[in-house]
Amino acid sequence: MGYSKRIETICSLLKPATTFADVGCDHGYCSEYMLKNGLCEFAILSDISKGSLEKATMLLKDYVKNGKAKGILGNGFVGVPKDTQEVLIAGMGGEEIVAILSHERYGFMPEKFVFQPMLNPDKLRAYILDNGGFIERDYTFFADGKFYDVIVGRKRRTDEEKQSYNAWETEFGRDNIIERGEAFLARTARKKKDIDGFLNREGLQDKSREELLERKNRLQRILDNETD
């Protein structure tokens, strides 16, 4: 079965690991990729949806039967051992991922991780940097007609590794600001165009107009490469 471009991109960022957990596994394609390519010895398929988990465990039934994979019905890290070497969380909001990582009982910073937040990546970046994480790659990609953010990293090994992101990097992603990739600039231009559409609406409150103009100016500065 061929994977979507989004799934292919996410899978390409996964690294070899002894144990791997796909939290919010949906159909289980990323776990299938890890197991089929010998990138992990054991995979945990976790999802809060019984239907999604059943699809994933059916896809990987031979690995489950042979003790190479296990399905867990639960929210976030419930049932996921804290010594799991690599964790993937894709397709959730950034705040939701933060809630999983920071849960008072089940939360932890994985040794290696790939996070693909659908919303609020800035809040996820800030949490990672402030709570023992080290970001290795952080950028926007385009797949299947949509733009996505992805954050790849690991647990910080020493205090000296603590990263310092400026406000632009925290909001938009360090690699996006430095490398100015095609997908990132295209999405920035689209967001600016969307704001123009809102500004042309009748009855817009002064405060809302001011906030939109401020946001538009910030996006224009990115397009003009004026983020120093």
N, C-alpha and C positions, 0 to 999 in steps of 0.2 A: 504493500500500500504506500502511495506517495504522500508525503507530508506537505502541509501548507508552507508557504514561504516563511511565515511567522514562526512556525514550529521548527523549520530547518535552521533559521537564524538562531533561535534559542538553543537548539541542540548543539550547534557549532561552538557555542561558548561553554559548554559543559566540559569538565575535566575528569580524568580518571580518579576514581575514589573507591575505597573498600566498601563503604556503605553510602547509599544515595536515597534521599527522600524527595518525592514530588508532592508537595503540599498544595492541595487543590488540583489534583491530577487530571480531572476531566476524563478524557478517553484513555489516558495512560501512554500516549505516544512518546513522550520524552523518556519515560522509564523503559519503554520498548527499545528506544535508540541506545540507551546506556547498556542494557543487557545484551542486545544483539551484537553490539560492537565491542563487547568485553571491557567496557569502561567502568563497570562496577561488579562486585561480587554478590551484592544483595541490594534489592530495591524495595523501598516502602512506598506504597501507593496510598495517599491519604486524601479524603474528600469528605465534606459535610453532606454531600448529596448521595443518597443510597443508589440512585440510578446511575450516576456518573461512576461511582466506585464499582458497581457491577459490570459496567462496560469495560472499565480498565482491567479488572481481574479476569474477565472473559478473554480480553485481548492477550493477556499474559498468563493464561491458565497453565500452560506447560511449565513456566518458570515458578509459578506458585506451587504447583504439584511437586516440583523438584527442590523446593525449599530455597529458591533464589529470589523470591518476591513475596510480599505480604500486603494485603489490603487492610486499611484501618479506616473505619467510619468514625469521623470525629472532626471537630473544629480546630484549625490551626495545628499546633504542635502536640495536641492530645494524642498520646500513644507513640509519639516519635522520640526515640532515645536521644538524650542530649549529647551523646558521643557520635551521632551520625555525622559522617565526614563532610558530605556535600548536600546542600539543600537547594531545591528549585522552588520558587513561588512565582507563578506567572498568572496574569489575568485578574489580579485583585487590585483594589485601590491602595495607594501608598500608605494611607492611614490604617487600613486594615492589616497590611503587612507589619507596620509598626506595632499594632496591637498584639499580633502573634509573637513577634520577637520580644516584646516587653512584658508578656503575661507573667504575673507574679509567681505562678506555679510551674508552668510549662515552657516559658520563654527562654531563649538562649541565642547567642550569636554563633552561627555555624562556622566550622573551620574553613569551609569554602561555600560560596553561595552565588546564585544567579537569580536576581529579582527583576521581574518585568511588570512594573506598576502601571495600571491603566490611568490613574489619577494621582495628583499630589506627589510626584517624584521628589520634589524639594523637601517635603517633610520626612520622607524616607532617607534621603541623603543625610539630612541633619541628624537624624537618629543614629544612623550607622556610624558617622564620624564621632559622635559624642558618646557612643556606648560600645567601644571595643572593636569596631570594624575598620577595615582598610579597603578603600575602593581602588580597584585596578583598572576597570574600564567603565565608562559612564556616557552613553551616547544615544542618539535617536536613529531609528532605522525605519524604512518604508517597506511594507509587505502587505499583499492582498488588499491594496487600496486604502490602507490606513497607516498612520504614523504611530510608532511605539517607542517608549523609553526602556532601556535595559541597563541594569547596574550589576556589575560583576566584581566580586571581591572575596575577601577572606577575613578571618579573625586577626586582629592586630597582635603581633608577636611581642612587641616591646612598646613602652611608653614613647620611645623616641620615634616610633613609626606614626604617631598621631598626625593626621593630616589637617591642614588649615585651608578651607575653601573660602573664597571671598563671596560676597552676596550674589554676584552674577553666576558663579560656579555652582553655588548651592541651589539657586532657582532653576538654572537651565542645564547643568551638567558640565563638569570641567572639560571633558573631551569635546563637547559641542562648542564651548567658548574658544578653546585653543585651536581645534582642528577645523571648525566651521564646515562640517560635512554638508553634503548636498541635501540630504533628507532634513537635517535640522534647519537649514536656511529656508528650504521650501515650506516647512511647517510654520516657521516664524513669519514668512511673508503671508501665508494663508491666515494666520491669526490676526495680523495687522489689517488685512482686507476685511475680515469679519468685524473688527472693531469699527472700521469705516461704515459698514452697514448699520451697526447699532447707532452710530453718531448721527446718521441721516434720518433716524426715526423721530417722529413728532412726539412732543410731550415728555421728552427726556428730562429728568430732574437735573438741576445744576450740579449736585454732588456726584451723581452718576456720570455726568458728562466729564467732570473734572477727573474722576478716577479712570475713565476710559481714555482720555487724552494722555494722562500720565502713563498708562499702560502702552498706548500706541507709541509714545516717545521712547519708551524703554525698548520696545521691539525694533523701532527704527534704528536705535543706537547699535543693536546687534547686527542689523543688516549693513550698517555703515562701518562696522568693525571698530566701534568706539566704546569698548567695555573696559578700558584701563582705569 
